């Protein structure tokens, strides 16, 4: 099973992103987390936000 982690860095509409991922990839385990262990164990990472990646990278 693929694990997709929506990275919680304090910005973005995380629940909407996770729900959309669950809809298009029902076989995947989707979670929202900022925990290092979850991020490291993910098969895929999603950094949500519209143009907020510079702020994300500073976190």
Wavefront OBJ file of the C-alpha trace (Angstrom):
o trace
v 0.000 0.000 0.000
v 1.249 3.498 -0.798
v 1.470 5.988 2.025
v 0.872 9.620 1.111
v 1.656 12.251 3.717
v 0.271 15.761 3.416
v 2.929 17.769 5.231
v 1.486 19.942 7.968
v 3.714 22.993 8.175
v 1.021 25.318 9.474
v -0.281 26.599 6.136
v -2.790 25.514 3.542
v -6.139 23.756 3.516
v -4.816 20.359 4.538
v -8.109 18.549 5.013
v -9.307 19.428 1.511
v -6.039 18.210 0.013
v -6.227 14.937 1.956
v -9.863 14.382 0.950
v -9.020 14.956 -2.723
v -6.154 12.458 -2.495
v -8.412 9.868 -0.858
v -10.898 10.364 -3.688
v -8.374 9.855 -6.505
v -6.270 7.201 -4.726
v -8.669 5.159 -2.565
v -6.114 2.364 -2.153
v -3.538 4.701 -0.581
v -3.111 5.496 3.086
v -3.410 9.290 3.302
v -2.492 11.188 6.440
v -1.775 14.755 7.504
v 1.334 15.062 9.626
v 4.289 17.186 10.542
v 6.001 14.343 12.393
v 9.434 13.371 11.088
v 8.726 9.639 11.407
v 5.566 9.912 9.275
v 7.333 12.014 6.660
v 10.267 9.596 6.438
v 7.984 6.582 6.092
v 5.932 8.130 3.278
v 6.046 6.876 -0.287
v 4.834 10.273 -1.492
v 4.844 13.753 0.069
v 2.499 16.633 -0.657
v 3.421 20.196 0.312
v 0.086 22.050 0.095
v -0.214 25.755 -0.570
v -0.560 28.131 -3.458
v 2.843 29.643 -3.975
v 3.761 29.217 -0.312
v 6.673 26.837 -0.884
v 9.308 29.448 0.142
v 7.583 29.750 3.528
v 7.348 25.965 3.743
v 11.057 25.543 3.102
v 11.899 27.962 5.915
v 9.917 25.897 8.470
l 1 2 3 4 5 6 7 8 9 10 11 12 13 14 15 16 17 18 19 20 21 22 23 24 25 26 27 28 29 30 31 32 33 34 35 36 37 38 39 40 41 42 43 44 45 46 47 48 49 50 51 52 53 54 55 56 57 58 59
